[in-house]
């Protein structure tokens, strides 16, 4: 599992740099510079959430919301297909803004040690996490009504990769600043409480084909998995983790200094589980 954890870190780094390069290049191309081969690739073109917000207009009017590229719909289908099988793998492995929050969180871990990511009691935190569904409903409604990317003005992801362009609203800078500040205390705060795309993908955890399973017969209830989970999920009390906040990061399955009993936690389908008995 240590190898898988290392692979995840490299995947996150490469994709973060790729999105940053695409964003910078698109800005340069608009000013007559940059690599023209990628001239049509903007930040919106490589964001699968664009496919979600344009569904209403695409199905009802046959058009895309302004600034949304057809590639967003293709990416949406690809991510949804993978989510049916593996859940929100996009959130835990691919999303560059989730990666950015993790990097800021490393500073918080050094500052607060074991207190990091434990400031909000779970009995309150578990309800606060549903706020992102409120954000999702608002984004879908406003986009459908106006035909514009309303969320762009508040989106910290868009702000992070476009802050130098002069296209960013003050609200975007405020949101990004808040996320950076909160990331020093809470791991992935935007993912937990406000990300509309994370809310969509979280639903797939309810019926994903390969969920996280805990082997109750060998589990020693040490709760090491609970402590390492970036989303603060009570993994140690679940036989099958189908929480809408699981991001399939594999952190709790890492046997190198995390779970002391090998194969206690693993992503398995029911068919596979029956086969290995």
C-alpha positions in Angstrom: 0.0 0.0 0.0 2.9 2.3 0.5 3.6 2.1 -3.2 0.0 3.0 -4.0 0.3 6.0 -1.7 3.4 7.2 -3.5 1.7 6.7 -6.9 -1.2 8.9 -5.7 1.2 11.7 -4.6 2.9 11.7 -8.0 -0.4 11.6 -9.9 -1.6 14.6 -7.8 1.5 16.5 -8.5 1.6 15.8 -12.3 -2.1 16.7 -12.8 -1.7 19.9 -10.7 1.2 21.0 -12.9 -0.7 20.0 -16.1 -3.8 22.1 -15.1 -1.5 25.0 -14.2 0.3 24.7 -17.5 -3.0 24.6 -19.5 -4.3 27.6 -17.7 -1.1 29.7 -18.2 -0.8 28.7 -21.8 -4.4 29.6 -22.6 -3.8 33.1 -21.2 -0.5 33.4 -23.2 -2.3 32.2 -26.4 -4.9 34.9 -26.0 -2.1 37.5 -26.0 -0.4 36.0 -29.1 2.0 33.8 -27.3 2.0 30.3 -25.9 1.6 26.9 -27.6 -1.2 27.2 -30.2 -1.7 23.4 -30.3 -3.5 23.8 -26.9 -5.1 27.1 -27.8 -8.7 25.8 -27.3 -7.9 24.2 -23.9 -9.0 26.6 -21.2 -9.6 25.9 -17.5 -13.3 25.4 -18.2 -12.6 23.0 -21.0 -10.8 20.6 -18.7 -13.3 20.8 -15.8 -15.8 17.9 -15.7 -18.1 20.0 -13.4 -18.8 22.1 -16.5 -20.6 19.1 -17.9 -22.9 19.0 -14.9 -23.9 22.7 -14.9 -24.7 22.7 -18.6 -26.9 19.6 -18.6 -30.1 21.7 -18.3 -29.3 23.9 -21.3 -27.9 21.0 -23.3 -30.9 18.8 -22.9 -33.6 21.5 -22.9 -32.2 24.0 -25.5 -29.5 22.0 -27.3 -26.8 24.6 -26.3 -24.0 24.8 -23.9 -23.8 27.4 -21.1 -21.5 30.2 -22.2 -17.7 29.3 -21.8 -18.5 25.6 -21.4 -16.7 23.4 -23.9 -18.0 20.0 -25.2 -14.9 18.4 -23.6 -16.4 19.1 -20.2 -19.3 16.8 -21.0 -17.0 14.1 -22.2 -14.9 14.4 -19.0 -18.1 14.4 -16.9 -19.1 11.0 -18.5 -15.6 9.6 -18.0 -15.6 10.7 -14.3 -19.1 9.4 -13.7 -18.2 6.1 -15.2 -15.2 5.7 -13.0 -17.3 6.8 -10.0 -19.8 4.0 -10.5 -16.9 1.6 -10.1 -14.6 3.2 -7.7 -16.4 6.2 -6.2 -15.0 9.7 -6.0 -11.5 8.7 -7.2 -11.5 12.1 -9.0 -11.6 13.9 -5.6 -8.9 11.9 -3.9 -6.5 11.5 -6.8 -7.1 14.0 -9.6 -8.7 17.2 -8.5 -5.9 19.8 -8.4 -7.7 22.0 -5.8 -8.0 19.0 -3.5 -4.3 18.5 -3.9 -3.7 22.2 -3.1 -5.7 22.0 0.1 -3.7 18.9 1.1 -0.4 20.8 0.6 -1.6 23.7 2.8 -2.8 21.1 5.3 0.8 19.9 5.7 1.6 23.3 7.3 -1.4 22.9 9.6 -0.2 19.4 10.7 3.2 20.9 11.7 1.6 23.7 13.6 -1.1 21.7 15.5 0.2 18.2 15.4 -2.5 15.7 16.6 -5.1 18.5 17.0 -5.0 19.2 13.3 -8.3 18.3 11.6 -9.9 17.6 15.0 -11.1 21.1 15.9 -14.8 20.5 15.0 -16.6 17.8 17.0 -17.9 15.1 14.6 -21.5 15.4 16.0 -21.6 18.9 14.5 -19.2 18.3 11.6 -21.3 15.5 10.2 -24.2 17.9 9.5 -22.1 20.8 8.3 -20.9 18.5 5.4 -24.3 18.7 3.9 -23.8 22.4 3.1 -22.1 21.4 -0.1 -25.4 20.0 -1.3 -27.0 23.4 -0.7 -24.2 25.0 -2.7 -24.8 22.4 -5.5 -28.5 23.2 -5.6 -27.8 26.9 -5.8 -25.2 26.6 -8.5 -27.4 24.4 -10.7 -30.4 26.6 -10.2 -28.6 29.9 -10.9 -26.8 28.5 -13.9 -30.0 27.1 -15.4 -31.9 30.4 -14.9 -29.1 32.8 -16.0 -27.3 30.7 -18.6 -24.0 32.0 -17.0 -21.3 30.4 -14.9 -22.4 32.2 -11.7 -20.2 30.1 -9.5 -17.1 31.3 -11.3 -17.1 34.5 -9.3 -16.9 32.5 -6.0 -15.0 29.4 -7.2 -11.6 29.2 -5.3 -10.4 26.6 -7.9 -10.9 29.0 -10.8 -9.3 31.8 -8.7 -6.2 29.8 -7.9 -5.5 29.1 -11.5 -6.5 32.4 -13.0 -5.6 35.0 -10.3 -3.2 36.8 -12.6 -5.6 37.4 -15.4 -7.7 40.2 -14.1 -10.9 38.1 -14.6 -11.3 37.2 -10.9 -14.0 38.9 -8.8 -13.2 40.0 -5.3 -15.5 37.3 -4.0 -13.3 34.7 -5.6 -10.2 36.0 -3.8 -12.1 36.1 -0.5 -13.2 32.5 -1.0 -9.7 31.3 -1.9 -8.3 33.2 1.1 -10.8 31.5 3.5 -10.1 28.1 2.1 -6.3 28.6 2.5 -6.9 29.8 6.1 -9.3 27.0 7.0 -6.9 24.4 5.5 -4.5 25.2 8.3 -7.0 23.8 10.7 -9.2 21.4 8.7 -8.1 19.0 6.0 -9.8 19.7 2.6 -12.3 22.2 4.0 -13.7 23.2 0.6 -14.1 19.5 -0.3 -16.0 18.8 2.9 -18.3 21.8 3.2 -18.7 23.6 -0.1 -17.6 21.8 -3.3 -20.6 21.2 -5.5 -18.8 18.7 -7.7 -17.7 16.7 -4.6 -21.4 16.7 -3.6 -22.3 15.1 -6.9 -19.6 12.5 -6.8 -20.3 11.7 -3.1 -23.6 10.3 -4.2 -21.8 7.5 -6.1 -20.5 6.2 -2.8 -24.0 5.0 -2.0 -24.0 2.4 -4.8 -20.4 2.1 -6.1 -19.4 -1.4 -7.2 -16.1 -1.4 -5.3 -16.6 0.2 -1.9 -14.2 0.2 1.1 -14.8 -2.9 3.3 -13.5 -3.6 6.8 -12.8 -7.2 7.8 -14.5 -7.3 11.2 -13.0 -10.7 12.1 -9.4 -9.4 12.1 -10.0 -5.7 13.0 -8.6 -4.9 16.5 -10.5 -1.6 16.8 -7.4 0.5 17.3 -9.1 3.3 15.3 -5.9 4.1 13.5 -7.9 4.4 10.3 -10.2 7.0 11.8 -7.2 9.1 12.8 -5.6 9.0 9.4 -8.8 9.6 7.3 -8.6 13.1 5.8 -12.4 13.3 5.7 -12.7 12.4 9.4 -14.9 9.3 8.7 -15.6 6.8 11.4 -14.1 3.9 9.4 -13.5 1.7 12.4 -17.2 1.4 13.1 -18.3 0.5 9.5 -18.4 -2.8 7.8 -18.8 -1.2 4.4 -17.9 2.5 4.1 -20.5 4.2 2.0 -20.3 7.7 3.5 -20.9 10.4 0.9 -17.6 12.0 1.9 -15.2 9.1 1.2 -12.8 10.2 -1.6 -11.1 6.8 -2.2 -7.7 8.2 -1.2 -6.5 4.8 0.2 -4.9 6.5 3.2 -6.7 4.2 5.7 -5.6 1.1 3.8 -1.9 2.0 4.1 -0.3 -0.7 6.3 2.9 1.2 6.7 2.4 2.8 10.1 -1.4 3.0 9.8 -3.5 -0.2 10.1 -1.4 -2.7 12.1 -3.3 -5.7 10.7 -2.8 -6.4 7.0 -5.9 -6.7 4.8 -8.2 -5.3 7.5 -9.3 -2.5 5.1 -9.6 -2.9 1.3 -11.6 -1.7 -1.6 -13.4 -4.8 -2.8 -16.5 -5.8 -4.6 -18.9 -8.3 -2.9 -18.1 -10.8 -5.6 -14.4 -10.6 -5.0 -14.9 -10.8 -1.3 -16.8 -14.0 -1.6 -14.2 -15.4 -4.0 -11.3 -15.0 -1.5 -13.1 -16.5 1.5 
